[in-house]
């Protein structure tokens, strides 16, 4: 492709990103965001993998573990809800550096907890950092991606979360017998602290954010020069086109709850909530459920680790979402998830079948769930994107709390393992229905916008 040797006096930043191949700098942004999400998944899931060791070492019962398992989820919700408006005001970069440092430090401190109360408090602080980091990473990656590849790249980055959770399971099965459960938390704390230093040195601010906040043109030129080449130094003014209508210049909650976005926002919240009911119920309780069914603890941990590993299918979904109506793609993923989760309860007792069933359920569930942040990032305009993504993640975290408590309650009712998995299949159907409703609402909104545009001309 030939590019002009002279640049226009004014240019749209997204057009510049779209008109150039992915640069080495964009891949650096991708790698840093991927590592943030990978460590987010590792530290989020770590408590589930060390739970059997806590039961043995501290002599606590399974219901007594519920506060520890849920503490981080409350922190995740609070961190996500607070971080979006802050990131839309102060920038994605500052929030990411601060939050990665926070969850690394809190995870490291958790390794030295001596009782349930201390560990629960430290897991809450860990959750604050984890919950705040995720939406800013999704937003930053989305805003550095070409339009035609945004869903695929964002989903590919988000694959770090299930991979981190799965990696944690395999590491826990190897590390705990040798060095104890504390070693998993030490690793989960030291690595994010090292990453925070790398973020200070390498992570850029979003160019879309800088234009939206009217930051100095020199900073915008410097960032875009790494993508579009030195010709951007001739550009005097940068503009920001939006594919979604801006109804409130202040952005934030007022924007995402405005009439064109309200129903879609609520359906995204519902879908993410239901997806995390499934994810956290299984990631936290599967090792114990399988152990109680007669599978030895190490095998139960390894089989459970296959569940988050399946999230790599989100790359394929991202590719489809860039080409086909995305709500339908993700809705189908959740409908198939319901069938796969239900089947796990009927495979216990057949280890070979259970391995296949857990991996398949994880592939479907995590693929669908990992696609929701990309769906949300494309749904909102720049001035409300971080808030929209973070509030979906924050509201959804209460689904994780509900899922963990739901399995604890089913255990108290002495429900069989078949019943547990049948109950956990229902949220998948609800999430699929929510996204189908959002699809119909989006279609109606697009039709109204098209008619309004036609009348205006």
C-alpha positions as CSV (number, residue, x, y, z in Angstrom):
1,X,0.0,0.0,0.0
2,X,1.3,3.5,-0.9
3,X,1.0,6.2,1.6
4,X,1.2,9.9,0.8
5,X,4.4,11.7,1.6
6,X,2.5,14.7,3.0
7,X,-0.1,14.5,5.7
8,X,-3.3,16.5,5.9
9,X,-3.6,19.2,8.5
10,X,-6.4,17.3,10.3
11,X,-6.8,13.5,10.7
12,X,-9.1,11.0,12.5
13,X,-7.1,8.8,14.9
14,X,-9.1,5.7,14.3
15,X,-8.7,6.1,10.5
16,X,-5.0,6.3,11.0
17,X,-5.0,3.1,13.0
18,X,-7.3,1.4,10.5
19,X,-5.2,2.4,7.4
20,X,-1.9,1.0,8.7
21,X,-0.8,-2.6,9.4
22,X,-0.4,-3.6,13.1
23,X,2.9,-2.1,14.3
24,X,5.4,-3.5,16.7
25,X,4.2,-0.9,19.2
26,X,0.6,-2.2,19.0
27,X,1.9,-5.7,19.7
28,X,3.8,-4.4,22.7
29,X,0.5,-2.9,24.0
30,X,-1.2,-6.3,23.3
31,X,1.6,-8.2,25.2
32,X,1.4,-6.0,28.2
33,X,-2.4,-6.2,28.4
34,X,-2.3,-9.9,27.8
35,X,0.1,-10.3,30.8
36,X,-2.1,-8.2,33.0
37,X,-5.2,-10.3,32.2
38,X,-3.1,-13.6,32.5
39,X,-2.0,-12.6,36.1
40,X,-5.6,-11.5,36.8
41,X,-6.8,-15.0,36.0
42,X,-4.0,-16.6,37.9
43,X,-4.6,-14.6,41.1
44,X,-8.4,-14.8,40.9
45,X,-8.4,-18.6,40.6
46,X,-5.6,-19.3,43.0
47,X,-7.8,-19.5,46.1
48,X,-9.9,-22.3,44.6
49,X,-6.8,-24.4,44.0
50,X,-5.4,-23.9,47.5
51,X,-8.8,-24.5,49.1
52,X,-8.3,-28.3,49.8
53,X,-5.0,-27.4,51.5
54,X,-6.6,-24.9,53.7
55,X,-9.3,-27.4,54.7
56,X,-6.5,-29.9,55.7
57,X,-4.0,-27.5,57.3
58,X,-6.4,-25.1,59.1
59,X,-9.1,-27.7,59.9
60,X,-11.9,-25.6,58.5
61,X,-15.1,-27.0,57.0
62,X,-16.3,-26.4,53.4
63,X,-19.0,-23.9,54.4
64,X,-16.4,-21.9,56.4
65,X,-14.4,-21.4,53.2
66,X,-17.3,-19.4,51.6
67,X,-16.1,-16.0,53.0
68,X,-12.6,-16.6,51.7
69,X,-13.8,-17.7,48.3
70,X,-16.2,-14.7,48.1
71,X,-14.0,-12.0,49.6
72,X,-12.0,-11.4,46.4
73,X,-15.3,-11.3,44.4
74,X,-16.6,-8.5,46.5
75,X,-13.3,-6.7,45.9
76,X,-13.5,-7.5,42.2
77,X,-16.9,-5.9,42.0
78,X,-16.0,-2.8,44.0
79,X,-12.7,-2.3,42.0
80,X,-14.5,-2.7,38.6
81,X,-17.3,-0.3,39.5
82,X,-14.9,2.4,40.8
83,X,-12.2,2.1,38.1
84,X,-14.2,2.7,35.0
85,X,-15.2,6.3,35.8
86,X,-11.7,7.0,37.0
87,X,-10.1,5.6,33.8
88,X,-12.5,7.7,31.7
89,X,-11.3,10.7,33.6
90,X,-7.6,10.1,34.4
91,X,-6.7,7.7,31.7
92,X,-6.3,3.9,31.2
93,X,-2.5,3.9,31.8
94,X,-2.5,5.3,35.3
95,X,-5.3,3.0,36.5
96,X,-3.5,-0.1,35.1
97,X,-0.1,0.7,36.8
98,X,-1.7,1.4,40.2
99,X,-4.0,-1.6,40.1
100,X,-1.4,-4.2,39.0
101,X,0.9,-3.0,41.8
102,X,-2.1,-3.3,44.3
103,X,-3.1,-6.8,43.5
104,X,0.5,-8.0,43.3
105,X,1.3,-6.6,46.8
106,X,-2.0,-8.0,48.3
107,X,-1.5,-11.4,46.8
108,X,2.0,-11.6,48.2
109,X,0.8,-10.5,51.7
110,X,-1.9,-13.3,51.5
111,X,0.8,-15.9,51.5
112,X,1.6,-14.9,55.1
113,X,-2.0,-15.0,56.4
114,X,-2.5,-17.2,59.5
115,X,-6.2,-17.5,59.7
116,X,-9.5,-17.2,57.7
117,X,-10.1,-13.6,58.8
118,X,-6.7,-12.3,57.7
119,X,-6.9,-14.2,54.4
120,X,-10.4,-13.0,53.7
121,X,-9.4,-9.3,54.3
122,X,-6.3,-9.6,52.0
123,X,-8.3,-11.4,49.3
124,X,-10.8,-8.5,49.3
125,X,-7.9,-6.0,48.7
126,X,-6.5,-8.3,46.0
127,X,-9.9,-8.3,44.4
128,X,-10.0,-4.4,44.4
129,X,-6.8,-4.5,42.2
130,X,-7.9,-7.4,40.0
131,X,-11.3,-5.9,39.4
132,X,-9.9,-2.5,38.5
133,X,-7.2,-3.7,36.1
134,X,-9.3,-5.9,33.8
135,X,-11.7,-3.3,32.3
136,X,-8.9,-0.8,31.7
137,X,-6.8,-3.5,29.9
138,X,-9.8,-4.4,27.7
139,X,-10.5,-0.7,26.9
140,X,-6.9,0.1,26.1
141,X,-6.5,-2.9,23.8
142,X,-9.8,-2.1,22.1
143,X,-8.7,1.5,21.5
144,X,-5.4,0.5,19.9
145,X,-7.0,-2.1,17.6
146,X,-8.0,-1.6,14.0
147,X,-11.8,-1.6,13.6
148,X,-11.8,-4.7,11.4
149,X,-9.8,-6.8,13.9
150,X,-11.0,-5.3,17.2
151,X,-13.1,-8.2,18.5
152,X,-10.5,-10.8,17.6
153,X,-7.6,-8.9,19.2
154,X,-9.6,-8.0,22.3
155,X,-10.7,-11.6,22.7
156,X,-7.2,-12.9,22.1
157,X,-6.0,-10.7,24.8
158,X,-8.8,-11.8,27.1
159,X,-7.8,-15.4,26.6
160,X,-5.1,-14.6,29.1
161,X,-7.6,-14.8,31.9
162,X,-8.7,-18.4,31.5
163,X,-5.1,-19.4,30.6
164,X,-3.9,-17.8,33.8
165,X,-6.5,-19.6,35.8
166,X,-5.7,-22.9,34.1
167,X,-1.9,-22.3,34.5
168,X,-2.6,-21.7,38.2
169,X,-4.2,-25.1,38.5
170,X,-1.3,-27.0,36.9
171,X,1.3,-25.0,39.0
172,X,-0.7,-25.6,42.2
173,X,-0.8,-29.3,41.6
174,X,3.0,-29.3,41.3
175,X,4.0,-26.6,43.8
176,X,1.7,-27.3,46.8
177,X,3.0,-30.9,47.5
178,X,6.6,-29.5,47.5
179,X,6.4,-26.0,49.0
180,X,2.9,-25.7,50.4
181,X,-0.1,-23.6,49.4
182,X,1.7,-20.3,50.3
183,X,4.1,-20.8,47.4
184,X,1.3,-20.3,44.9
185,X,0.4,-16.9,46.4
186,X,4.1,-15.8,46.6
187,X,4.4,-16.5,42.9
188,X,1.1,-14.7,42.2
189,X,2.4,-11.6,44.1
190,X,5.9,-11.3,42.9
191,X,5.3,-11.5,39.1
192,X,2.6,-8.7,39.1
193,X,5.0,-6.4,41.0
194,X,7.7,-7.0,38.3
195,X,5.1,-6.4,35.6
196,X,4.1,-3.1,37.2
197,X,7.6,-1.8,36.7
198,X,7.5,-2.8,33.0
199,X,4.2,-1.0,32.7
200,X,5.8,2.2,34.0
201,X,8.5,2.0,31.4
202,X,6.5,0.7,28.4
203,X,2.8,1.2,28.6
204,X,1.3,4.1,26.5
205,X,-1.9,6.0,27.1
206,X,-4.8,5.4,24.7
207,X,-4.7,7.8,21.8
208,X,-8.5,7.9,21.6
209,X,-8.6,8.9,25.3
210,X,-6.0,11.7,24.7
211,X,-8.0,13.1,21.8
212,X,-11.3,12.9,23.8
213,X,-9.7,14.7,26.7
214,X,-8.0,17.3,24.5
215,X,-4.5,16.5,25.6
216,X,-1.5,18.3,24.0
217,X,-1.2,17.4,20.3
218,X,2.5,16.6,20.7
219,X,1.6,13.6,23.0
220,X,-0.9,12.3,20.4
221,X,1.6,12.7,17.6
222,X,4.3,10.8,19.5
223,X,1.9,7.9,20.1
224,X,0.6,7.7,16.6
225,X,4.0,8.1,15.0
226,X,4.8,4.6,16.3
227,X,1.8,3.3,14.4
228,X,1.5,5.5,11.3
229,X,5.0,6.7,10.8
230,X,6.7,10.1,10.8
231,X,4.2,11.7,8.5
232,X,1.9,12.3,11.5
233,X,4.3,15.0,12.7
234,X,2.8,17.2,10.0
235,X,-0.8,16.8,11.3
236,X,-1.9,19.9,13.4
237,X,-5.3,18.6,14.6
238,X,-6.6,15.1,15.5
239,X,-10.3,14.2,15.5
240,X,-12.3,11.4,16.9
241,X,-15.1,9.7,15.0
242,X,-17.6,7.5,16.8
243,X,-19.6,4.7,15.4
244,X,-21.9,4.9,18.4
245,X,-24.0,8.0,19.2
246,X,-22.8,10.3,22.0
247,X,-25.7,11.4,24.1
248,X,-23.8,12.9,27.0
249,X,-20.4,14.6,26.6
250,X,-19.6,13.9,30.3
251,X,-19.8,10.2,29.5
252,X,-19.8,7.7,32.4
253,X,-23.1,6.4,33.8
254,X,-25.2,9.1,32.2
255,X,-24.0,7.9,28.8
256,X,-24.4,4.2,29.3
257,X,-27.8,4.5,30.8
258,X,-29.1,6.9,28.2
259,X,-32.1,5.7,26.1
260,X,-30.1,4.3,23.2
261,X,-27.9,2.2,25.5
262,X,-30.1,1.4,28.5
263,X,-31.6,-1.9,27.5
264,X,-28.3,-3.1,26.0
265,X,-26.5,-2.2,29.1
266,X,-28.9,-4.1,31.3
267,X,-28.7,-7.2,29.1
268,X,-24.9,-7.1,29.1
269,X,-25.0,-6.9,32.9
270,X,-27.3,-9.9,33.1
271,X,-25.3,-12.0,30.6
272,X,-22.0,-11.3,32.4
273,X,-23.6,-11.9,35.8
274,X,-25.0,-15.3,34.7
275,X,-21.7,-16.3,33.1
276,X,-19.8,-15.7,36.3
277,X,-22.3,-17.7,38.3
278,X,-21.1,-20.7,36.3
279,X,-17.4,-19.8,36.2
280,X,-16.8,-19.1,39.8
281,X,-19.1,-21.9,41.1
282,X,-17.0,-24.3,39.1
283,X,-13.6,-22.8,39.4
284,X,-13.9,-22.6,43.2
285,X,-15.8,-25.8,44.0
286,X,-15.0,-28.3,41.2
287,X,-11.8,-29.6,42.9
288,X,-13.7,-30.3,46.2
289,X,-16.8,-31.7,44.4
290,X,-14.7,-34.1,42.4
291,X,-12.7,-35.1,45.5
292,X,-15.9,-35.8,47.4
293,X,-17.0,-38.0,44.4
294,X,-14.0,-40.3,45.0
295,X,-11.4,-38.8,42.7
296,X,-8.0,-38.3,44.4
297,X,-7.2,-34.6,45.1
298,X,-4.3,-34.3,42.6
299,X,-6.4,-35.7,39.7
300,X,-9.4,-33.6,40.8
301,X,-7.2,-30.4,40.6
302,X,-5.8,-31.3,37.2
303,X,-9.2,-32.1,35.7
304,X,-10.6,-28.9,37.2
305,X,-7.8,-26.9,35.6
306,X,-9.0,-28.0,32.2
307,X,-12.1,-25.9,32.6
308,X,-10.6,-22.4,32.3
309,X,-8.0,-23.7,29.8
310,X,-10.8,-24.0,27.2
311,X,-11.1,-20.2,26.9
312,X,-8.7,-20.1,23.9
313,X,-11.7,-20.6,21.7
314,X,-12.5,-16.9,22.2
315,X,-10.1,-16.1,19.3
316,X,-12.3,-17.9,16.9
317,X,-15.4,-16.2,18.3
318,X,-13.6,-12.8,18.0
319,X,-12.9,-13.6,14.3
320,X,-16.6,-14.4,13.8
321,X,-17.8,-11.3,15.7
322,X,-15.8,-9.1,13.3
323,X,-17.8,-10.6,10.4
324,X,-21.2,-11.7,11.8
325,X,-23.7,-10.1,14.1
326,X,-21.8,-10.5,17.4
327,X,-24.7,-10.8,19.8
328,X,-25.9,-14.0,18.0
329,X,-22.5,-15.6,18.1
330,X,-22.1,-15.1,21.9
331,X,-25.7,-16.1,22.6
332,X,-25.1,-19.4,20.8
333,X,-22.0,-19.9,22.9
334,X,-23.9,-19.6,26.2
335,X,-26.8,-21.9,25.0
336,X,-24.2,-24.6,24.2
337,X,-22.5,-23.9,27.5
338,X,-25.8,-24.8,29.4
339,X,-25.8,-28.2,27.7
340,X,-22.1,-28.9,28.3
341,X,-22.3,-28.0,32.0
342,X,-25.3,-30.2,32.6
343,X,-23.4,-33.1,31.0
344,X,-20.5,-32.9,33.5
345,X,-22.8,-34.1,36.3
346,X,-23.5,-37.3,34.4
347,X,-19.8,-38.0,33.6
348,X,-18.5,-38.2,37.2
349,X,-17.2,-41.8,37.7
350,X,-15.8,-42.0,34.2
351,X,-12.5,-40.1,34.4
352,X,-11.8,-40.2,30.7
353,X,-15.3,-38.8,29.8
354,X,-15.0,-36.3,32.6
355,X,-11.7,-34.9,31.2
356,X,-13.4,-34.4,27.8
357,X,-16.6,-33.0,29.3
358,X,-14.9,-30.5,31.6
359,X,-12.6,-29.3,28.8
360,X,-15.6,-28.9,26.3
361,X,-17.7,-27.1,28.9
362,X,-14.8,-24.8,29.6
363,X,-14.2,-24.1,25.9
364,X,-17.8,-23.1,25.4
365,X,-18.4,-21.2,28.6
366,X,-15.1,-19.3,28.7
367,X,-15.3,-18.5,25.0
368,X,-18.7,-17.0,25.4
369,X,-17.8,-15.2,28.6
370,X,-14.4,-13.9,27.2
371,X,-16.3,-12.4,24.2
372,X,-18.5,-10.2,26.3
373,X,-15.8,-7.5,27.1
374,X,-15.2,-7.1,23.4
375,X,-18.9,-6.9,22.8
376,X,-19.2,-4.2,25.4
377,X,-16.2,-2.2,24.2
378,X,-17.8,-2.0,20.7
379,X,-21.1,-1.0,22.1
380,X,-20.1,2.2,23.9
381,X,-18.5,5.4,22.6
382,X,-15.0,6.5,23.7
383,X,-16.2,8.9,26.5
384,X,-18.0,6.0,28.3
385,X,-16.1,2.9,27.1
386,X,-14.1,2.2,30.2
387,X,-17.1,2.9,32.4
388,X,-19.4,0.7,30.3
389,X,-16.9,-2.2,30.3
390,X,-16.0,-1.8,34.0
391,X,-19.6,-1.7,35.2
392,X,-20.5,-4.8,33.2
393,X,-17.5,-6.5,34.8
394,X,-18.4,-5.1,38.2
395,X,-22.1,-6.0,38.2
396,X,-21.1,-9.4,36.8
397,X,-18.8,-10.1,39.7
398,X,-21.8,-10.3,42.0
399,X,-22.7,-13.3,39.8
400,X,-19.4,-14.9,40.9
401,X,-20.4,-14.3,44.5
402,X,-23.8,-15.8,43.9
403,X,-22.2,-18.8,42.2
404,X,-19.8,-19.5,45.1
405,X,-22.6,-19.2,47.7
406,X,-25.0,-21.2,45.5
407,X,-22.8,-24.3,45.5
408,X,-22.2,-23.9,49.3
409,X,-26.0,-23.8,49.8
410,X,-26.5,-26.8,47.6
411,X,-23.9,-28.6,49.6
412,X,-25.6,-27.7,52.9
413,X,-28.8,-29.2,51.3
414,X,-26.9,-32.3,50.5
415,X,-27.7,-32.0,46.8
416,X,-26.0,-34.7,44.6
417,X,-23.3,-33.7,42.1
418,X,-25.8,-34.3,39.2
419,X,-28.2,-31.8,40.7
420,X,-25.4,-29.2,41.3
421,X,-24.4,-29.2,37.6
422,X,-28.0,-29.2,36.4
423,X,-28.7,-26.1,38.5
424,X,-25.5,-24.5,37.1
425,X,-26.6,-25.0,33.5
426,X,-29.6,-22.7,33.9
427,X,-27.6,-19.4,34.0
428,X,-26.2,-20.3,30.6
429,X,-29.7,-20.3,29.1
430,X,-30.5,-17.0,30.8
431,X,-27.4,-15.3,29.4
432,X,-28.2,-16.5,25.9
433,X,-31.7,-15.0,26.2
434,X,-30.3,-11.7,27.4
435,X,-28.0,-11.3,24.4
436,X,-30.8,-12.2,22.0
437,X,-32.9,-9.4,23.6
438,X,-29.9,-7.0,23.2
439,X,-29.5,-8.0,19.6
440,X,-33.2,-7.1,18.9
441,X,-32.8,-3.8,20.8
442,X,-29.6,-3.0,18.8
443,X,-31.3,-3.7,15.5
444,X,-34.2,-1.4,16.4
445,X,-31.8,1.4,17.6
446,X,-29.7,1.1,14.4
447,X,-32.9,1.4,12.3
448,X,-33.9,4.5,14.2
449,X,-30.5,6.1,13.7
450,X,-30.5,5.3,10.0
451,X,-34.0,6.9,9.6
452,X,-32.9,10.0,11.5
453,X,-29.8,10.3,9.4
454,X,-31.8,10.0,6.2
455,X,-34.2,12.7,7.4
456,X,-31.3,15.0,8.3
457,X,-30.1,14.9,4.7
